[in-house]
Amino acid sequence: MYNKDSILSQLEAEIIEQPLPVPEVVHADKWLVSSMLQKSVRRGEHERALRAAYSLGRLDKDSFWRRCHVLALEDVGMVSPDVIVPVLVATASAAWRRRTTDWRVALHLTRMMCSAAKTRMADEILMQAEKAKHLMPLRCELAAADDHTLTGYVIDERRPLVERCLSLWYLAGTQRFTTDNMPQRHGSIDRAVEVLRAVNAPASITESCIAVLRRTQWPLSLFSPLIHQHIQRLSLQHRSYDVPPAPEVDGLPIYAADWYTRTGRTCFQRLRNAVPALKPFSTQQVGFGVFYAEGQLIDRTLTAPELEAIKQAGEDADMEFTGCSPAQAKELRQILHESIGLLTEIRLEQLRRYLPTVAKVEA
């Protein structure tokens, strides 16, 4: 049973009962802070995550709320629907957040996501659907298919999950959930919603995902009810890890300097120039290699052999799309493992140069 008001009332009661202090502000640009938020939630680093959430909200409140629901779907995922549902409902309820106080809601949701078991399965499915070479014939076929055919693919539980998600993506349309990597198809988000509601998934999951469909260009909220349905068939195992702490500069952990930040790209270019064995690889491939190496650092997860296979297939598709074969990706992982100390030094030096300039601008 889905009751939005009941979910929001429960969240508000929790916020009142368990208030959080105002965290210290991290003085960095919003891209670094956003990266810090995502990685610290993934690692279950509560204090860092709360600092990042509060800091991003101060820098750009709209950016935080856009990031929040993507973070929930991409880095927490459908192994923790009890966390995902209230996060999605809250991100789609701006008036309620203002009444409850935005930053208090943001901190509470961040703490919930930090404590949850996690999977990056939605993003791994997305990488395959969008980029896997062996799926190109299917992409072309489905791009030309009619709504009836696509609907049949989506509701057929015997089909591979990635095929069902790809069909739903085309049904909604690539003009809404954009990509340069697939044949284009004008779809209907309303038709996709109708089909989603026919999928055998709990209404709370389906409706909370539908509530955020129009708030992002990524189709993760489309895929998630199908993913939840699929996961229910698996025998999942709990795994917990002690994630090693990362060094930081002025409160910003070095892992925030990733491929999707300007500072991170500078670091990877410097690493590539300094390590002769990395010369055959592009800076982008180095950045992606680091992203996937660090992406394994999750504090709590629920997994199964099939989910491990999906994870590897997603990474292979993403790396191969950059021109890096699975064999080359394996070689790259080994070189990066041997170069991690140098990368740490480069990141520390680069952040020490950059962060004082941000603080000076803020002052």
C-alpha positions in Angstrom: 0.0 0.0 0.0 1.4 3.4 -1.0 0.5 6.4 1.1 2.7 9.5 0.4 1.3 11.5 3.4 2.0 8.6 5.8 5.6 8.3 4.5 6.2 12.0 4.9 4.7 12.0 8.4 6.9 9.2 9.5 10.0 11.0 8.1 9.0 14.2 9.9 8.6 12.3 13.2 12.1 10.7 12.8 13.6 14.1 12.1 12.1 15.6 15.2 13.0 12.6 17.4 16.6 12.3 16.1 17.8 15.8 15.3 21.3 16.2 13.7 23.7 19.1 14.5 24.7 21.5 11.8 27.9 20.0 10.2 31.0 21.9 9.3 31.1 23.3 5.8 33.5 21.9 3.2 35.0 24.8 1.2 35.2 23.3 -2.3 33.3 23.7 -5.6 29.9 21.9 -6.0 31.3 19.2 -8.3 33.9 18.1 -5.8 31.4 18.3 -2.9 28.8 16.3 -5.0 31.4 13.7 -5.7 32.3 13.6 -2.0 28.7 13.1 -1.1 28.2 10.1 -3.5 31.4 8.3 -2.5 31.0 8.9 1.2 27.5 7.5 1.2 28.7 4.5 -0.8 31.4 3.9 1.8 29.1 4.5 4.8 31.2 7.4 6.1 28.5 9.2 8.0 30.4 12.3 9.1 31.8 13.0 5.7 28.5 12.4 4.0 26.6 14.8 6.3 29.3 17.5 5.8 29.0 17.0 2.0 25.2 17.1 2.0 25.0 20.3 4.1 27.8 21.9 2.0 26.2 21.0 -1.3 22.8 22.3 -0.1 24.4 25.7 0.8 26.2 25.9 -2.5 23.2 24.9 -4.7 20.1 23.5 -3.0 18.5 22.4 -6.3 21.7 20.5 -7.2 21.5 18.7 -3.9 18.0 17.5 -4.5 18.7 16.5 -8.0 21.7 14.5 -6.8 19.8 13.0 -3.9 17.4 10.9 -5.8 20.0 9.8 -8.3 22.3 8.9 -5.5 19.5 6.8 -3.9 18.8 4.9 -7.1 22.4 4.6 -8.3 24.4 3.9 -5.1 21.9 2.5 -2.7 19.4 0.8 -5.0 16.7 -1.8 -4.7 18.3 -4.0 -2.0 17.1 -1.3 0.4 13.6 -0.3 -0.7 12.7 0.8 2.8 15.3 3.6 2.4 14.8 4.3 -1.3 11.0 4.9 -1.1 11.1 7.7 1.6 14.1 9.3 -0.1 12.3 9.5 -3.5 9.0 10.7 -1.9 10.9 13.4 0.0 12.8 14.6 -3.1 9.5 14.9 -5.0 7.8 16.9 -2.1 9.4 20.4 -2.2 6.6 22.1 -0.2 6.8 19.5 2.6 10.6 19.9 2.7 10.3 23.7 3.1 7.9 23.3 6.0 10.1 20.7 7.7 13.3 22.6 6.9 15.2 21.6 3.8 18.6 21.1 5.4 17.3 18.9 8.2 15.5 16.7 5.8 18.7 16.5 3.7 20.8 15.4 6.6 18.3 12.8 7.7 18.0 11.3 4.3 21.8 11.2 3.9 22.1 9.4 7.2 19.5 6.8 6.1 21.4 6.2 2.8 24.7 5.9 4.6 23.3 3.2 6.9 21.7 1.2 4.2 22.9 -1.9 2.3 23.8 -0.9 -1.2 24.1 -2.0 -4.8 25.0 -0.2 -8.0 22.9 -2.5 -10.0 20.7 0.1 -11.7 23.8 1.9 -13.1 25.3 -1.5 -14.1 22.2 -2.3 -16.1 22.2 1.2 -17.6 25.8 0.7 -18.8 24.9 -2.5 -20.5 21.7 -1.2 -22.1 23.4 1.9 -23.5 26.9 0.7 -24.4 27.3 -3.1 -24.6 28.5 -4.0 -28.1 26.6 -7.3 -28.3 23.3 -5.5 -27.7 23.6 -3.1 -30.7 21.4 -5.3 -32.9 18.8 -5.4 -30.2 19.0 -1.6 -29.8 18.3 -1.2 -33.5 15.5 -3.7 -33.4 13.7 -2.1 -30.4 14.2 1.4 -31.7 12.0 0.5 -34.7 9.5 -1.5 -32.6 5.9 -0.4 -31.9 4.5 0.2 -28.4 2.8 -3.2 -28.3 6.1 -5.1 -29.0 8.0 -3.0 -26.4 5.4 -3.6 -23.8 5.6 -7.3 -24.4 9.3 -7.3 -23.8 8.9 -5.3 -20.6 6.3 -7.5 -18.9 7.9 -10.8 -20.0 9.6 -11.9 -16.9 11.4 -14.7 -18.7 13.5 -12.2 -20.7 16.9 -11.0 -19.4 16.6 -8.0 -17.1 18.7 -5.7 -19.4 16.4 -6.4 -22.4 13.3 -5.5 -20.3 14.9 -2.3 -19.1 16.1 -1.3 -22.6 12.6 -1.9 -23.9 11.1 0.3 -21.2 13.7 3.0 -22.0 12.6 3.0 -25.6 8.9 3.0 -24.6 9.5 6.2 -22.6 11.6 7.6 -25.4 15.2 8.7 -25.8 14.1 12.3 -26.3 13.2 12.3 -22.6 16.0 10.1 -21.3 18.7 11.3 -23.6 21.7 9.4 -25.0 24.1 9.8 -27.9 24.9 6.1 -27.9 21.6 4.5 -29.0 19.3 4.7 -32.0 16.7 7.4 -31.2 13.0 6.7 -30.6 10.3 9.1 -29.8 8.3 7.5 -27.0 5.7 8.4 -24.4 6.6 8.7 -20.7 2.9 8.3 -20.0 2.8 5.0 -21.8 5.9 3.9 -19.9 4.2 4.8 -16.6 1.1 2.8 -17.6 3.3 -0.3 -18.3 5.3 0.2 -15.0 2.1 0.1 -13.1 1.3 -3.3 -14.7 4.6 -4.7 -13.5 4.4 -7.0 -10.5 6.3 -4.7 -8.0 5.1 -3.1 -4.8 3.1 0.1 -5.4 5.3 2.0 -2.9 8.3 1.4 -5.1 6.5 1.9 -8.4 4.8 5.2 -7.4 7.8 6.7 -5.7 9.9 6.0 -8.8 7.2 7.5 -11.0 7.2 10.6 -8.9 10.8 11.4 -9.9 10.7 10.3 -13.5 10.5 13.8 -14.9 13.2 15.2 -12.6 16.2 13.7 -14.3 17.6 12.7 -17.7 18.7 9.3 -16.4 16.4 6.4 -16.7 17.3 4.8 -13.3 13.9 5.4 -11.9 12.4 3.6 -14.9 14.5 0.6 -14.3 14.2 0.3 -10.6 10.7 -1.4 -10.2 11.9 -4.1 -12.7 15.1 -4.5 -10.8 13.3 -4.9 -7.5 11.0 -7.5 -9.1 14.1 -9.4 -10.4 16.0 -9.3 -7.1 13.1 -11.0 -5.3 13.9 -14.2 -7.0 17.5 -14.3 -5.8 19.0 -15.6 -2.6 20.9 -12.6 -1.5 23.9 -12.7 0.9 24.8 -9.9 3.3 28.4 -8.7 3.1 30.1 -6.0 5.2 33.5 -4.5 4.7 35.8 -2.3 6.6 36.5 0.4 4.1 40.0 1.9 4.6 39.8 5.7 5.4 41.0 8.0 2.6 43.3 11.0 3.3 41.7 14.4 3.1 42.6 18.1 2.5 40.7 20.7 4.5 37.9 18.2 5.1 37.6 17.0 1.5 38.6 13.3 1.0 40.9 12.7 -2.0 38.4 10.3 -3.7 36.2 13.4 -4.5 38.7 14.2 -7.2 37.2 11.7 -9.7 36.8 11.7 -13.5 33.7 13.9 -13.3 35.5 16.8 -11.7 38.0 19.2 -13.3 40.5 18.6 -10.5 40.2 14.8 -10.9 40.9 14.9 -14.6 44.0 17.0 -13.9 45.1 14.4 -11.4 44.6 11.5 -13.9 46.5 13.3 -16.6 49.4 13.9 -14.3 49.3 10.2 -13.2 49.3 9.1 -16.9 52.3 11.3 -17.7 54.2 10.0 -14.7 53.7 6.2 -15.2 55.1 4.9 -18.5 52.9 1.8 -18.3 49.8 4.0 -18.6 50.9 5.6 -21.9 48.9 3.1 -24.0 45.7 4.2 -22.2 43.8 7.5 -22.6 43.3 9.8 -19.6 39.6 8.9 -19.7 40.4 5.2 -19.5 42.6 5.9 -16.5 39.9 7.9 -14.9 37.3 5.2 -15.5 39.7 2.6 -14.2 40.1 4.5 -10.9 36.3 5.0 -10.7 35.6 1.3 -10.9 38.5 0.4 -8.5 37.1 2.8 -5.9 33.5 1.9 -6.7 34.2 -1.5 -5.1 34.6 0.2 -1.7 31.1 -0.3 -0.3 30.5 -0.8 3.4 27.4 -3.0 3.2 25.9 -4.8 0.3 23.5 -7.6 -0.5 24.8 -9.8 -3.3 24.4 -13.0 -5.3 26.4 -14.7 -8.1 24.0 -13.2 -10.7 24.5 -9.7 -9.3 28.3 -10.1 -9.4 28.0 -11.1 -13.1 25.8 -8.0 -13.8 28.4 -5.8 -12.1 31.2 -7.2 -14.2 29.2 -6.9 -17.4 28.4 -3.3 -16.6 32.0 -2.4 -16.0 33.1 -4.3 -19.1 30.5 -2.4 -21.3 31.5 1.0 -19.9 35.3 0.4 -20.3 34.9 -1.2 -23.8 32.9 1.8 -24.9 36.1 3.9 -24.3 38.1 1.4 -26.5 39.4 -0.6 -23.6 38.9 -4.4 -24.0 38.3 -6.6 -21.0 41.9 -7.9 -21.2 43.2 -4.3 -21.4 41.0 -3.3 -18.5 42.5 -6.1 -16.4 46.0 -4.8 -17.2 44.9 -1.3 -16.4 43.5 -2.4 -13.0 46.9 -4.0 -12.1 48.9 -0.9 -13.1 46.5 1.4 -11.1 46.8 -0.9 -8.1 50.6 -0.6 -8.3 50.3 3.2 -8.8 47.9 4.0 -6.0 50.5 5.6 -3.8 51.5 8.0 -6.5 47.9 8.8 -7.3 47.3 9.7 -3.6 50.3 12.0 -3.6 49.1 13.7 -6.8 45.6 14.1 -5.5 46.8 15.6 -2.2 49.1 18.0 -4.0 46.4 19.1 -6.5 43.8 19.7 -3.8 46.2 21.6 -1.6 46.8 23.9 -4.6 43.1 24.3 -5.5 41.1 24.4 -2.3 42.7 27.6 -0.9 41.6 29.4 -4.1 38.0 28.3 -3.5 38.1 29.5 0.1 39.6 32.8 -1.0 36.8 33.3 -3.5 34.1 32.5 -0.8 35.7 34.9 1.6 
